[in-house]
């Protein structure tokens, strides 16, 4: 482990807690304890941990796991909606949907870049996704059967994502928190487009209303599963909350989402498919029915309706994109920046100038 040096005081989490770490002794154990104390004090003080700050390996590994899963979800999440781009019912709807799917590719890029600051490359993360060694959100293993599914994804899936992600803007790891600020702004637009699309269908013909209701019936429960297993079965929550990576538990955020959706469903003129859903005066929150956690576990094991299709398509897209990566690398090698050039041997600088 690198020693805590004066250099660390120049990092952006340079609160008093961090500065105290400079006093670390020379004995390895004492130095380790001092570094950990600095890290823990920074987290307790709501300072941001930045890439060059010392951090426990388990904190780094947890961030890589969550951020990689998040990035993978963004790019796999392009598939169900892209399925409808060519069949959007108007030019306006097509343009909106294309922009949304493109935004999701962008979110994936912000997140892979943020994960790279932890010392892991995008190639490595993609290899793990393609080999089935890292996860992506369960929600994207469900099919988009009708045009109304595009609306239900926007309203419910992006709505659930915002509920989960707004607290991540205050995540203790700086690059992840900053990426989330921009992502949440765009997700908010995505959620509104889905809501507006469903509203148009709900107020349309009887068949359109039925199509909207059917989409909500199919997406409601999987959207609740997006928040992860119940708190008593969540293996990572306690530690992630202690590190302020997560600010709320899975169940807290799920409850918040249900409470937000109930009045929105009423305004849409649609019904949430849960006979047990009702306001609980005492709790000041809605009670809702039992989630089918067996279905969730099956989807996580790869047995959801579209797991196979999604990962096959992802691997194919990666292989077909090889020429783009090669071209980008060749272009970058040709157009090195001035700072890169000074690092090259003189002969090379002359050749590329
Ligand atoms: N799906 O201990 P837990 C989007 C796994 S994309 C699959 O509670 P944690 C969008 C979990 O990984 C937005 N796996 O975990 C894009 C763990 O497995 P391992 C996606 C899940 O991390 C395109 C195990 O279950 N959002 O918005 O503390 C179009 C135990 O769980 C899921 C994010 O990724 C799941 N739903 O909490 C439209 C948000 N849930 O690793 C929209 C960032 C749990 O032990 N991520 N697992 O094998 C998080 O906030 C957290 O990682 C979670 C889970 C709340 C999801």
Boltz pocket constraint, residues with backbone or C-beta under 6 A from the ligand:
constraints:
  - pocket:
      binder: B
      contacts: [[A, 65], [A, 66], [A, 69], [A, 70], [A, 71], [A, 73], [A, 74], [A, 75], [A, 76], [A, 77], [A, 78], [A, 104], [A, 135], [A, 136], [A, 137], [A, 138], [A, 139], [A, 153], [A, 157], [A, 158], [A, 161], [A, 164], [A, 225], [A, 226], [A, 227], [A, 228], [A, 229], [A, 233], [A, 234], [A, 235], [A, 236], [A, 237], [A, 240], [A, 246], [A, 250], [A, 300]]
      max_distance: 6.0
